[in-house]
Amino acid sequence: MVKQHNSDFGKQRVLSTIGQATIPLLSGVLVDWHSSSIGYSDYGPTVYMGTGLTLLASLIILRLNVKVDISKQDVFKDLMRLISMVEVNLFLLIIMVMGSNHGFIENYLFLYLKELNAPTYLLGLTLTVGCMAAVPVMYVADAVVKKLGRPLIFMLSFFCYSIRHIGYSYIIDPWMVFPFELLEVFTYQITWVAACTLCPILAPKGLLATMTGLTGSLHYSVGRGLGALLGGYLIGAFGLVKSFRIFAVISLVSGFVYVGIHFLFLKKRLEAKEAEREAELEEDRRKQEEEELQPMINTSSRRPSLQM
């Protein structure tokens, strides 16, 4: 749809980021207020709010006119075509590793902050700080991705994840979490813009929907679940603090491995694919301009005959 309306993906994510920034804080305040009035912790308000917003979003989605290139092959063949490409495999692997980092933080950071006696509203505020810092960045996210390049964005994401994990493991006050939450601009917001805009470059024609769905599934489902599972095992064996430090090492090593593989083996291949994709987009824009001008040309060609 971004391509269809000639827009930027980063700008499209601004309202999503604002929602991520405001709703968790509001939920935390409501839970604290409701729990204090009844005498025990009750997270019901967040469930009701989430259900209502989901229904509202569903109604809006039903009004959208979404056009997707559909492959004529079956899903299994589409999947085989994708995973037979080395650059796609590397991309999906790093997305899964990033998702595991995201899942570990998402599932256990609040537990860690609660051990440090953080109030419930502070938990929502951590999301607010990370997302609000990303709002102005989203306006220039596409330009940032184009300037730095997607490989550098992914590398920064791994290194910033490592810094976040190490930072969390050393804080002694829950309010000290906020400087590390600001790094979410790199670990998630800009990284996801880079990932989503890389999908059309990597995907063969007709497989964009499959590629995008696979990317989202590996990050938000497989990766996040893997992070929660591995995190639970590590916490049981070593405790929360050491688990954060282990994930910091995993992120750092993943970043170096990705950089090495990319620059040694895949850099030229990806640059060729990106140039090919830019040429396709330019051709599509040219055809669209010709289609828009065609009615004007037809009208002007009929005028002399009408005057005679």
N, C-alpha and C positions, 0 to 999 in steps of 0.2 A: 504493500500500500504506500510505503514511503516513495518507492520508485514511481508508482502510478500518479502520485500527487506532486512529484518533483520536490520533495522535502528532505530534511536531514533526520536521520534516525535519533541522534542525540536530542534534538529539540522535541521529537515525539515523546521521548521518555521523561521530559521535564515534569509533566503533571503526575506521572506515575511516581516519580521521586518525591514530589511534594506530598502525595498521599502516604507514601512510606514514612515520611518525616512527621506528619501530623497525627495520623491515626494511632500509632503505638503510644505516643505521649498522652493523647486523650484517653486511650484505653487504660493506661496506668493510673491516671488521675481518677477515673471512674471506679476502678477496682479498689483503690485506697479509700475513696469516699464511701463506697458501698460496704466494704468490709468493716470500716470503723463504725458504721451505723448498725451493723448486725452482730458485731463482736467476734467474727472469725473471717478468714480469707475465703472469698468467693469470686471466682473468675467468670461468673456467668455473664456480666456485661460485655466482656470481650467476645464471647460466643454469639450473643445476640447481635452485636454490632457487625461482626464478621459475616454472619448469615444475611443480614439486611444489605450490606454493601455488595455481597456476591450476587444476590438477586438483582440489584440495581445494575450491576455491571453486565449481567446476562441479558437484560432487556436492551441495554445500549448496543451490545454486540450483535443482537438480532437485527438491528437497523443498519449495520455496516454492509457495504457492497465490496466483498473481498474476492479478488480474482487471483487464482493460483494456477501455474502451469502444472498440469497433471500428466504424469508419466503413463504411457500405455502398457507398460510392463507391470507384473505383479510386485507386491511389496518385497517379497523375498529376493527377487532378482535385483530390484533397486538397491536393497541393502548390500547384496554381494558386490554390485558395481562400486558402491561407495567404499566398502572396507577393503577392496582390492587396491586402493590408491594409498601410497605411503604417506603423502602429505595429509590426507584426510585422517588416517590412523593416528598420526602424531597430534594433529589438532584435537581430535576427540579424546585422546589420552590426557592431554594437558587440561582440557575442559573438565574431565572427570576428577583429576587431582585437585583442581581449583574448587570443584564442587564439594570434595571431601573436606577441604579446609573450611569452606563456607558452612558445611553441615556441622562440623565440630564446634565452631564458634557459636553457631545458631543454637545448638542444643545444650552447650555446657557453660557458655560465658555467663548467662543469667544465674545458673546454679553457683558458679564461682563468686559472682557479685553478692548473691544472697548470703554466702558464707562470710562475706565481708560486711554483713549487716546493711546492705543497700535497700532503701525503700522501693516499693513497687514502681512509683512514678519515675525513678531514676533508670529503671530497666527500659521503659519506653523512651526516655530521654536519650539513651545511648543511640537508638535508631534514628531519632530526630536529628541529632548532631551530625551523624554520618551522612544522612540524606540531604539535609539542608546545605551542607558544604558542597554537595554535588550539583545542586540546582544551577548555579551560574556556570559551572563547568559543562553541563549538558548542552548549553547553548553553543558551545564551541567544540563539543566532543568530536564531531566528524572532522573538523579541521585539525584537532590535536592528533587524532588517529592517523590522518593523512600525513601530518608533519613528522611525527615520531616513527610511524610505521607499526604495524600490528605485532611483529616479533618483539620490539622493544616494549610495547605495552604489556604483552604477556610476561616478559621477563620482569618488569617492574611489579606486576601483580604478585608473582611468586616471592620476590624479595620483600615487598610490603607485607605480605602475609607472614613472612618470617619475623619481621619487626613487630607486628601485632602480637603474635604468639609469645615472643620473648617479653614484650612489654607487659602483657597481661600477667605473666608469671611472677613479675617483680612488684606489682602494685600492692600497697598495704591499705589503701583507702579506696572505696568504690568510685569516688569522684575523680580519681587519677586515670580512669579508663578513657576519658574523652579525647585526649591527644591521639590515642591509638585508633579511636573510632573514626577520626578524620581521614585515616588512610584508606577507608572504604571507598573513597573516590577512585583510588587506583586498583584496589583488590576486587571491586565489583562493578561500579558504575561505568567507568571508561572501558574497563576490560570487556564488559558485556556488549558495549557498542562495537568494539573491535571484533568480537566474536560473531555477532549477528551480521555485521557487514562483510565478514570474511566468508560466510556461508554461500552467498551467491557466486563468489569467486571460485570456491572449491567444488561446488556442486555441478555435475554434468547437467546439460539442458534437460528440463523436465523433472529433475530430482531435488529442486530447491526445497519443496515442502518436506520431503523425507530427511534432507540434510538438517534443516532447521529443527524439525521435531526430534531428531536423534541428538542434536546438540543440547537442546533443552532438557531432554530426558536424562542424558548422562550427567548434566550439571545438577539439576534440581531433584532428580530421583535417585539414580545410581550413585553419583558422587556424594550427594548429601547423606544418603543412607549409609554409604561406606564410612564416611567421616563419623557419623553417630555410632556405628558399630565398633569401629576401631577405637574411637575415643572412649567408649564405655569399657572396652577391654583394658586400655592403657590406664584409665582412671582406677579401675579395680586393682591393677597390678602395681602402679606407681604413684597414684594420687593425681589431683588436678594440676598442681604446679608443674610437676615433671612431664605430664602429658602435653601441656602447652609447649614446653621446651622441645619435646620429641617432634611435635608437629612443626615447630620452627625449623628444625633440621631437615625434615621431609620437604618443606617448601623451598628451602635454600638449595638443597641438592637437586630438586626438580627443576628449579630455575636454571642452574648451570647445565644440567643435562639437555634441557630444551634448547638453550642457546647454542651448545655445541653441535647438536644434531641439525639445527636449522642452518647455521652458517656454514657447516661443513658439507651438507648433502642436499638441502632443500631450497636454499635461498634463490637460486636462478630459476628453478621450476616454478616457485610461487610468483616470482616477478613476471615470468612469462604468462602465467594464468591471469594475473592482475591486469597486464597490458591487454590481453585478449578480452577480458571482461569490460574494460574501459572502451575498447573498440566497439563491442556489442551495444553498450549503452549509448555511445555516440551515434551509431547507426539507427537505433530505436528512436532517439531524439530527432534525427533528421527525417525519418519516416513520419513521425508525429507532426512535425512542422509542415511537411508536404501535404498531409491529410487536412490540416487546418487551413492551409492556403488554397487548396483545390476548389472549394466553393467560390472563393473570391475570383479565381482565375476563370472559372466557368461563367460567372456573372459578367465579367468584363469582356469575355469573348462573344457574348450574345448581344451586347449593346450596339455595335455597328449595324447588325442586321435589323434590329428594331428601329433604328433611326431611318434606314432606307424605306 
